Amino acid sequence: MRSTTRFPVAMTALLLALSGCKVMHNEETAGQYVDDATLLARAKAALLNDKEVNSSDFTVEVYQGRVTVSGVAKNAQESKRVEDDIRRIPGVKSVENDARLAEAESSSTPR
């Protein structure tokens, strides 16, 4: 095999190997996996770039362009800001905001 064809074949094999179980079980194509990985990176970058959001408090998952955010927000404004940051990313189909509010957790009465 010539060296010019070995590199693309090796990269394709690597991409398929790294794409995980979803691709192997026909739940997601390799292209969808790459698109989701790109959206995930952009979502994390958007949260890191927003100085009003503590990005380490949130977990982001992407599947077929649908983004799910979970974690603990300091208040409702931070939760809404996280959602808005992600909605602005091109290619995001929907955002499910599963973030809990820290205020609600701390307002419970001790026993």
PASEBA-1860 file (N, C-alpha, C; in nm, 3 decimals):
! residues 111
1> MRSTTRFP> 0.085/-0.117/0.000/0.000/0.000/0.000/0.090/0.123/0.000 ~ 0.057/0.216/-0.086/0.138/0.338/-0.093/0.114/0.424/0.030 ~ 0.214/0.505/0.063/0.204/0.587/0.182/0.094/0.692/0.171 ~ 0.059/0.734/0.049/-0.046/0.835/0.033/-0.184/0.778/0.066 ~ -0.201/0.650/0.055/-0.331/0.590/0.088/-0.333/0.534/0.230 ~ -0.218/0.509/0.288/-0.214/0.456/0.424/-0.266/0.555/0.526 ~ -0.230/0.683/0.512/-0.271/0.783/0.611/-0.423/0.797/0.617 ~ -0.495/0.817/0.504/-0.642/0.828/0.514/-0.707/0.701/0.568
9> VAMTALLL> -0.655/0.586/0.531/-0.710/0.460/0.581/-0.687/0.449/0.732 ~ -0.569/0.486/0.776/-0.538/0.482/0.920/-0.625/0.580/0.997 ~ -0.644/0.700/0.943/-0.727/0.800/1.011/-0.873/0.754/1.018 ~ -0.923/0.694/0.911/-1.060/0.643/0.911/-1.075/0.533/1.015 ~ -0.980/0.443/1.021/-0.985/0.335/1.120/-0.979/0.391/1.262 ~ -0.894/0.491/1.283/-0.883/0.553/1.414/-1.014/0.622/1.451 ~ -1.074/0.695/1.359/-1.200/0.763/1.385/-1.309/0.662/1.422 ~ -1.318/0.554/1.349/-1.418/0.452/1.381/-1.391/0.385/1.515
17> ALSGCKVM> -1.265/0.364/1.546/-1.231/0.302/1.675/-1.263/0.395/1.791 ~ -1.238/0.524/1.773/-1.263/0.620/1.879/-1.409/0.660/1.891 ~ -1.488/0.630/1.792/-1.626/0.676/1.792/-1.716/0.597/1.887 ~ -1.665/0.491/1.944/-1.736/0.424/2.053/-1.847/0.333/2.010 ~ -1.921/0.290/2.110/-2.025/0.190/2.093/-2.143/0.239/2.011 ~ -2.176/0.365/2.017/-2.293/0.415/1.945/-2.279/0.392/1.796 ~ -2.160/0.414/1.742/-2.139/0.392/1.600/-2.141/0.243/1.569 ~ -2.079/0.164/1.655/-2.071/0.020/1.629/-2.208/-0.048/1.641
25> HNEETAGQ> -2.298/0.009/1.719/-2.431/-0.050/1.735/-2.535/0.020/1.647 ~ -2.490/0.092/1.544/-2.576/0.158/1.448/-2.672/0.257/1.510 ~ -2.637/0.316/1.624/-2.720/0.419/1.685/-2.683/0.556/1.630 ~ -2.562/0.571/1.583/-2.513/0.699/1.536/-2.407/0.672/1.429 ~ -2.411/0.750/1.322/-2.309/0.733/1.219/-2.179/0.800/1.263 ~ -2.072/0.768/1.195/-1.943/0.830/1.227/-1.951/0.981/1.206 ~ -2.023/1.025/1.103/-2.040/1.168/1.077/-2.116/1.237/1.189 ~ -2.223/1.173/1.237/-2.299/1.229/1.349/-2.212/1.237/1.474
33> YVDDATLL> -2.130/1.136/1.495/-2.042/1.135/1.611/-1.945/1.253/1.607 ~ -1.888/1.277/1.490/-1.794/1.388/1.474/-1.867/1.521/1.494 ~ -1.988/1.533/1.437/-2.067/1.655/1.455/-2.097/1.678/1.603 ~ -2.136/1.573/1.674/-2.166/1.585/1.817/-2.041/1.621/1.897 ~ -1.928/1.563/1.861/-1.803/1.595/1.931/-1.766/1.742/1.908 ~ -1.791/1.792/1.788/-1.765/1.933/1.759/-1.857/2.023/1.841 ~ -1.987/1.988/1.845/-2.081/2.066/1.925/-2.045/2.064/2.073 ~ -2.001/1.949/2.121/-1.961/1.937/2.261/-1.843/2.030/2.291
41> ARAKAALL> -1.745/2.030/2.204/-1.629/2.118/2.223/-1.670/2.265/2.219 ~ -1.759/2.300/2.127/-1.805/2.439/2.117/-1.887/2.479/2.239 ~ -1.970/2.388/2.290/-2.051/2.417/2.408/-1.963/2.439/2.530 ~ -1.865/2.353/2.548/-1.773/2.369/2.662/-1.694/2.499/2.650 ~ -1.652/2.533/2.529/-1.579/2.657/2.507/-1.667/2.778/2.536 ~ -1.794/2.771/2.496/-1.886/2.882/2.521/-1.903/2.905/2.671 ~ -1.913/2.796/2.747/-1.927/2.811/2.893/-1.798/2.863/2.956 ~ -1.685/2.818/2.905/-1.556/2.866/2.957/-1.537/3.015/2.929
49> NDKEVNSS> -1.584/3.060/2.813/-1.566/3.200/2.774/-1.663/3.295/2.844 ~ -1.770/3.241/2.901/-1.867/3.325/2.971/-1.821/3.344/3.115 ~ -1.775/3.463/3.147/-1.719/3.491/3.281/-1.827/3.491/3.390 ~ -1.953/3.493/3.352/-2.063/3.494/3.450/-2.110/3.353/3.483 ~ -2.046/3.254/3.423/-2.084/3.114/3.442/-1.965/3.037/3.497 ~ -1.987/2.957/3.599/-1.882/2.869/3.650/-1.892/2.738/3.573 ~ -1.818/2.727/3.464/-1.830/2.614/3.373/-1.801/2.480/3.439 ~ -1.721/2.478/3.544/-1.689/2.350/3.610/-1.808/2.294/3.686
57> DFTVEVYQ> -1.913/2.373/3.704/-2.033/2.325/3.774/-2.131/2.253/3.682 ~ -2.099/2.245/3.551/-2.193/2.190/3.455/-2.132/2.077/3.373 ~ -2.216/1.981/3.339/-2.179/1.872/3.251/-2.262/1.886/3.124 ~ -2.198/1.870/3.010/-2.266/1.884/2.882/-2.257/1.752/2.807 ~ -2.371/1.708/2.754/-2.375/1.587/2.671/-2.446/1.623/2.541 ~ -2.402/1.562/2.431/-2.461/1.589/2.300/-2.491/1.457/2.231 ~ -2.611/1.445/2.177/-2.648/1.328/2.097/-2.735/1.375/1.982 ~ -2.686/1.357/1.861/-2.754/1.395/1.738/-2.798/1.541/1.740
65> GRVTVSGV> -2.711/1.628/1.788/-2.736/1.771/1.788/-2.821/1.821/1.904 ~ -2.868/1.729/1.988/-2.948/1.767/2.104/-2.855/1.774/2.226 ~ -2.853/1.888/2.291/-2.761/1.911/2.402/-2.835/1.902/2.534 ~ -2.778/1.828/2.629/-2.832/1.818/2.764/-2.728/1.876/2.859 ~ -2.773/1.971/2.941/-2.685/2.034/3.040/-2.733/1.993/3.178 ~ -2.641/1.947/3.261/-2.676/1.914/3.399/-2.570/1.975/3.491 ~ -2.602/1.979/3.618/-2.511/2.038/3.714/-2.587/2.122/3.814 ~ -2.515/2.209/3.882/-2.575/2.295/3.984/-2.545/2.441/3.951
73> AKNAQESK> -2.652/2.518/3.929/-2.639/2.661/3.902/-2.655/2.738/4.032 ~ -2.580/2.849/4.043/-2.590/2.932/4.164/-2.728/2.993/4.179 ~ -2.790/3.024/4.064/-2.923/3.085/4.065/-2.989/3.063/3.929 ~ -3.114/3.107/3.917/-3.189/3.087/3.793/-3.125/3.163/3.676 ~ -3.065/3.279/3.704/-3.002/3.357/3.598/-2.883/3.282/3.537 ~ -2.803/3.217/3.621/-2.689/3.141/3.569/-2.740/3.022/3.485 ~ -2.842/2.955/3.531/-2.898/2.842/3.457/-2.948/2.887/3.320 ~ -3.018/3.000/3.316/-3.070/3.053/3.190/-2.955/3.098/3.099
81> RVEDDIRR> -2.853/3.155/3.156/-2.737/3.202/3.079/-2.666/3.084/3.012 ~ -2.649/2.975/3.086/-2.587/2.854/3.030/-2.668/2.805/2.910 ~ -2.798/2.798/2.927/-2.886/2.753/2.819/-2.875/2.846/2.698 ~ -2.877/2.977/2.721/-2.867/3.073/2.612/-2.732/3.064/2.540 ~ -2.624/3.046/2.616/-2.491/3.032/2.555/-2.489/2.915/2.458 ~ -2.550/2.805/2.497/-2.547/2.685/2.413/-2.643/2.698/2.295 ~ -2.757/2.759/2.315/-2.853/2.778/2.204/-2.792/2.860/2.090 ~ -2.699/2.949/2.119/-2.638/3.034/2.015/-2.538/2.958/1.927
89> IPGVKSVE> -2.505/2.837/1.961/-2.405/2.761/1.884/-2.471/2.706/1.758 ~ -2.414/2.737/1.642/-2.470/2.683/1.517/-2.468/2.530/1.518 ~ -2.579/2.469/1.477/-2.588/2.324/1.470/-2.659/2.260/1.588 ~ -2.681/2.336/1.695/-2.754/2.282/1.810/-2.902/2.277/1.775 ~ -2.960/2.158/1.784/-3.102/2.140/1.750/-3.193/2.174/1.867 ~ -3.152/2.135/1.986/-3.232/2.163/2.105/-3.142/2.160/2.228 ~ -3.191/2.223/2.336/-3.117/2.224/2.462/-3.212/2.181/2.572 ~ -3.172/2.079/2.646/-3.247/2.036/2.764/-3.164/2.078/2.885
97> NDARLAEA> -3.222/2.165/2.965/-3.152/2.220/3.080/-3.196/2.143/3.205 ~ -3.112/2.051/3.250/-3.140/1.971/3.370/-3.064/2.023/3.492 ~ -3.015/2.146/3.485/-2.937/2.202/3.596/-3.029/2.227/3.715 ~ -2.978/2.192/3.833/-3.050/2.220/3.958/-3.003/2.354/4.010 ~ -3.085/2.415/4.094/-3.048/2.543/4.153/-2.990/2.522/4.291 ~ -2.875/2.581/4.318/-2.810/2.569/4.448/-2.895/2.635/4.555 ~ -2.966/2.744/4.521/-3.053/2.812/4.617/-3.161/2.719/4.669 ~ -3.219/2.640/4.579/-3.326/2.549/4.620/-3.273/2.441/4.714
105> ESSSTPR> -3.149/2.395/4.687/-3.091/2.291/4.772/-3.056/2.345/4.910 ~ -3.011/2.468/4.918/-2.969/2.523/5.047/-3.086/2.577/5.129 ~ -3.203/2.591/5.067/-3.317/2.648/5.138/-3.397/2.544/5.216 ~ -3.360/2.419/5.207/-3.434/2.315/5.281/-3.404/2.328/5.430 ~ -3.502/2.299/5.511/-3.486/2.313/5.654/-3.413/2.192/5.712 ~ -3.314/2.216/5.798/-3.242/2.105/5.860/-3.330/2.033/5.960 ~ -3.304/1.908/5.980/-3.382/1.825/6.072/-3.330/1.836/6.212
END
